[in-house]
Amino acid sequence: MYYLNMVFNVIVSALIVIQSALALPFNTLIFFIDNQASVFESGDDMYTVIWSTTLPGTGYVTYNYEGTEYTVKDEINGAIRSEDSIHSVRIPKKHLDGNSYTCHSQHVGARRAYVALKGRTVSSEPVQFKGYSGQEEIHALFISDIHENPSLAEKAVKNFDTEADLIVMNGDAVSFMTDAYKFKQVLSHAYTFSKGSIPVLYTRGNHENRGEYGSDAIEIFKTSTGGMYYTCSYGPVQFLCLDSGEDKSDDDWTYSGLVDYTSYIERETKWMESLTLDENARYRICIAHIPRPDNRYGNDWTQILADLGIDMFIGGHKHRINFEYNKESPFYMMLDGGKNGDDRYIATMVNIRENEIYVEAYDNEGTMRGDHTFAFDS
């Protein structure tokens, strides 16, 4: 398959060179941006900008910050990535908040030790990005368990009166992660709701673990931890975004003996234990797809989260809304919706205020599926 792809890319690149000489529009039809960029939180006060093109090539982002022009390239240890059609660039949050950025990619049909066959460069329109700007009320839109049904989620989201300040994709955006095409669906969902102009917090669901591209997808996000878990802040709110792994044990026949989430979750647990309480945060919210912090591959996260001062745990996976899930927990727990058993999709808006968090949920038919106020001491 590798050599077939190489031959195909060489042929395409040769055609691009020929058409350039003859001023034909072939390259415009073949190489273009097929998924516009979204800006993902990735830890350490950084964003990761991710987009994709129809064919492999390079990727870079340009912007101006405090009078300096920046060009940030998609590279690993000095080598510019050119063999993939998915591109990701990590940029400091302070550089993008309240600023505009533009994504660029150049087609690379073949690359050898001392030569590369390159085609045209394509660019996005400049995107104006909005980070935290000191607003008193923060609106976080939660979209879980899309499972390739973005149209239902879009209809549900249209019922909210307020616009989201950030998007939370809390797992199972797709039903499996077998190749780059499935990851491009995740990108498509992210752009549908963010338009590349507000941050996206993404957690991995159990279904995104299923398939050989699952590990490749993690590397694209370039998180501060190397896994799909990280911390980030939006104004006075600190988020702890966790990877809850699968919903079955490693030895389940489903995985053909090709997973070791036990070791992965143990590493994540040790990382959680190394974290310290953020004294400056007004709210601390934990996000994870599977709402079972008490049992993640033999690890009980409950006390760790309590020690970190978590105020609320928001999970998905159950495909329903529940504002008082697990009342025995030392912190508030809720489920944020998804495609319900009645074949309706439920989206949730979390409105973060001075001394309360007000949550409302609508389905794609315009029915309010519930609302709830979580009170906090001043």
C-alpha positions, 0 to 999 in steps of 0.5 A: 500500500505504501508503494502504491500511494507513493506511485499515485502521489508521484503521478499526481505531482507530475501532473501538477508540474505539467498543468502549472507549465500549461496554466491548467486548473488541475491542481485546484481540483485535486489539492485543497483544504478539505477540513478547515482548521479548528483550535484545540486546547492541548495543555501548557497554555498552548493551542494546537491548530489542526486542519487537513488537505486532500493530499499529503503535504506540509502545513504551517500557520502564519500570524502577527503578534505584537508587531512580529510576523510568525510562521509556525511549521508542522514539524517533528524534531526539525523535520517538516511533516510532509507525508500526511494530509492532516496538519497540526501546529502548536501555538502559545495561547497568548499569541492567538487569543483575540488575534487572527491566523491563516493556515497554509499547506503545500502538496508534496508528492514524493520525498527522498534524501536529497529531492522532493517533488512539490506542488502548489500551496493553498491557504485558508482565509484569515480566521479571527480567533476569540479566546477569553476576554474577561466576560462575566459569564462563560458559555461552554457547549458540550457535544458528546457521542455524536457518532457520525450524526452531526446534523442532529447535534446541529439542530439541537444546538440551534435552540440555545439563546446564547453563543458558545465561548468554547466547545467541549467534544466529550468523546465518541465523535466517531464510532471507530478510528480505523484511518485518517478519514475517520479522524477527518470526521472529528475535524469536520465536527469540530469545525461545524461547531467552532468555525475555528474561532473559539477553543475546542476541548476534546476528550477521547471516548471509548469508540475513538480507541477502536482502530489502528489510527487511534494512536496516530490521532493522539500524536496529532494533538501534540498535547503537553503530556503526550497522551489525550489528557491535559489541563487548560484554563479559560479565564477563571475556570480550570479544566482537567481533561482526562482519557477514560480509556475503554469500557471493557477490560484489556482481555476482552475479545473485542480488542484481539489482545492488541491493547494495554489501557491498563498501563496507559491509565496507570501513567495517566493516574501518576500524572494526575497525582503529580498535579497541584491545586490551582488556587487561582481558579474560581471553578475546577471542572473535570471532563471525561467520557466514561463517568466512572472515576471510581474504577478506571482499570483498577484505579480510583480517581475519586480522591485524587479529583477531590484533592485537586479541588474538583467542583464538577465532573462532566461525563458522556457515554450514557447517551442521556442527560442526568444532572445529579449522577452519583450523588455519593460523589464528593463533587457534583457529577452530571451526564451531558447528553448525546444521542438518546434512546428515543433517537433524539440528540441532546446538546448541553450548554454549561453557563458558568457564573459568579456563584453558580453553574446553570446547565440547560439541555435541548434535543434536535426536536427543540424540546428542552430536556431539562435544566439545573442550577449548581450552587457554590459558596461565594 
